[in-house]
Amino acid sequence: MDGHHMSDVRRSGLVWQKSRRSNPSGNCVEMAELPSGEIAVRNSRDPEGAILVYTREEVEAFVGGAKDGDFDHMLV
């Protein structure tokens, strides 16, 4: 994945979504679809902080890897 920072895209108007599995204390990764079709990613604890932008293909590869268990060793 080769995400880049979002600096030129307006933050307002984006509809952020987090996993239903996220805890209510705000330690969540949030994602929003940009008008370009790319996906913006941010930390919910810092909504004005850095936003990384990925292509749909990059996000699809990451989610597929997560579903396949590629990152499970990092959670133990």
For each residue, the residues with C-beta under 8 A, 3 or more apart:
1: 54 58 61 62
2: 54 58
3: 41 52 53 54 58
4: 52 53
5: 50 51 52 53
6: 9 11 34 40 51 52 53
7:
8:
9: 6 34 36 40 53
10: 13 14
11: 6 14 48 51
12:
13: 10
14: 10 11 32 34 40
15: 32 33
16: 30 31 32 42 44 47
17: 30 31 32
18: 22 28 29 30 31 44
19: 22 28 29
20:
21:
22: 18 19 27 28 29 44
23: 26 27 28
24:
25:
26: 23 44 45
27: 22 23 44 45
28: 18 19 22 23 43 44 45
29: 18 19 22 41 42 43 44
30: 16 17 18 41 42 43 44 47
31: 16 17 18 39 40 41 59
32: 14 15 16 17 39 40 42
33: 15 37 38 39 40
34: 6 9 14 37 38 39 40 53
35:
36: 9
37: 33 34 56
38: 33 34 53 54 55 56
39: 31 32 33 34 53 54 55 56 58 59
40: 6 9 14 31 32 33 34 51 52 53
41: 3 29 30 31 51 52 53 54
42: 16 29 30 32 46 47 49 50 51 52
43: 28 29 30 46 49 50
44: 16 18 22 26 27 28 29 30 47
45: 26 27 28
46: 42 43 49 50
47: 16 30 42 44
48: 11
49: 42 43 46
50: 5 42 43 46
51: 5 6 11 40 41 42
52: 3 4 5 6 40 41 42
53: 3 4 5 6 9 34 38 39 40 41
54: 1 2 3 38 39 41 58 59 62
55: 38 39 58 59
56: 37 38 39 59 60
57: 60 61
58: 1 2 3 39 54 55 61 62
59: 31 39 54 55 56 62 63
60: 56 57 63 64
61: 1 57 58 64 65
62: 1 54 58 59 65 66
63: 59 60 66 67
64: 60 61 67 68
65: 61 62 68 70 71
66: 62 63 69 70 71
67: 63 64
68: 64 65
69: 66 72
70: 65 66
71: 65 66 74 75
72: 69 75 76
73: 76
74: 71
75: 71 72
76: 72 73
